[in-house]
Amino acid sequence: MKNSKTVLIDKNPGRNSQTFGVARMLNTDLDLIHEPSIGVVGNKGDSQCYFGVEEKVRTIHECLRGRIGQKPGDIFMRLVQPEYTVATSDGIRNGTKEMRYSLIGREVTNDTLCEHLSASGLEGTIAVVACDKPPVGTLAAILEHNRPAIIMSDGSIRPGVDSVTQEPIDLITAYQLAGSDDEVLKKRIACEACPGHGSCGGIFTYNTMQTFIGVVGMQPLEMVSPASEDKRRLEDFPDKLINYLDNMIKNDIKPRDIVTRDSIRNALIVAMSIGGSTNVMLHAPELARAAGYNNFNEDIMSFEEFNHLSKNVVPVLVDARPFGKYSMVDVDAKGGVQVFVKDLLDSGLLNGNTLTCTGETLEEQIKRISPKDPDGEVIYTVKKPFKETGGLRLLGGNLSPEYSSILKLAGVEGGLEDNVFIGRARIFNGEQKLLDTLENEPEKINNKDMIIVRYEGPVGGPGMPEMLDSTSRITSLCREKNIIVGLMTDGRFSGGSVGLVIGHVGPEAALGGPIGLIEDGDEIIVNLNKNTLDCTQLLDTNTFSKRKKAWQKIVDMNNGIHPAVGDADTRLLNRMRSSAVSAMFGAGMHPNREVWIPNPREIKKSDFIPKNIHKK
């Protein structure tokens, strides 16, 4: 098997000695050590998201070991030991300074897995992924390596049950109680919200990205929605994964054959249709980059087309948390993600000719699975959707000239009159100052405030922390006082955040973006008719120039960095500060903040145009 990334063990006795030792420890044929290698990898971290991963990796690895050999039908390859990446729990760290490491975890996962894939030169890989950032880092590394590989989700956690009300509860329920004075209630919900293991169960970032990975073609669709504790993940799926991977190896089907312009576009459309996490617009550009595309806006989908599709073409099809009622286990009970994927296909919204890891096209995979029809309660049809418009919107305007700002429209609970919000700026240089106010002086937050949290971007944080704690407290405050409060930031949000919250505002404050020039009391206008985010005062060129000079003076007096940015007191945080690119390019770490593209590919555009046959 000739490939520059496939490492073959030669006959050098030094290199052979440990390789023979590994083969003996794994109880595999010593004669296979000179063949291409195959293995299993998994994501590990410090939360319940990861508790089920090791057992699945071990089970798949054992099944794979039983298939390795020289008999007819065996997989004639060298088996390597399982490897794991590391990650930080979002759920535990939200609202703390340690949350800065969350998005960085995507980059660390890529680095860790890159080292393993490259140094081992794996010719075949099965990855078990959990939480939300590590799966993206895993797929990015797999795309850069570009040898046959397949992914399986570890699965979601099942919802908890409130022992008093008998209502289903989850992590978001618990976070929304942070401002409550009822200590008994807070402890009860905290104890009961996460009763088992698995990643966040709503259509938060984890399930947004698992659905994305399935639709983009790197995970079999039937493996997306079952819970982490579902027996299929240990009894049925391992052999299927091995069969699919074996087919990919024999037919030289590589990740870049699967993750293409059209498959990424399919996955974006599905993300809109489930009211997915705003983080998808950090992760999709990163995956496109790893797949060899230079510019997401030009090569994959422009912000104009994105907004057109979300506003006019793609509806929301699931009544799901955080803006709805149900969790992914309920979606699974109604037939899984394949149910709405089929309906989107049948409605003209997806290109069914894209290749998948099963060796089939997306359309062929759906036909073989033969999903149920939407039930109309958990999963809706394109013809009769849960919400008429897609769940995400990208914003431009004088505060967001990069068009990187994103609003989860599906989660907005009020405040848009004729699709317009007008509010007063309330400035917080860093999330902690906002949290202090929400904890100690919530009465200072008033109706029609637009809270500005800045210096929390990829460079400013550093690390672009998400703000589930802040948004949850604001949501609860708004419901309690019957007021409307918006929040915009150069940081990001959890997929569990709801409300009028706008993230990824760029350029970020730490790099001199307009968000850093807003002053308390300025008028902020969110206009979804024009998809713009504006500060009225900054429309005046003299005011803009004056404030920009004042900002630059502060930076110059502080050795070239604004004093409001977060501390970068570890090598990893310093690496993020010096190398992070804009949110519009995925907010990853690249040399000199210049996006690195591995082996740029030629852009091939198909004739397929997404259409909704149920709309004129």
Order of alpha helices (4+ residues) and beta strands (2+ residues): alpha-beta-alpha-beta-beta-alpha-alpha-beta-alpha-beta-beta-beta-alpha-alpha-alpha-alpha-alpha-alpha-alpha-alpha-alpha-alpha-alpha-alpha-alpha-beta-beta-beta-alpha-beta-alpha-beta-beta-beta-beta-alpha-alpha
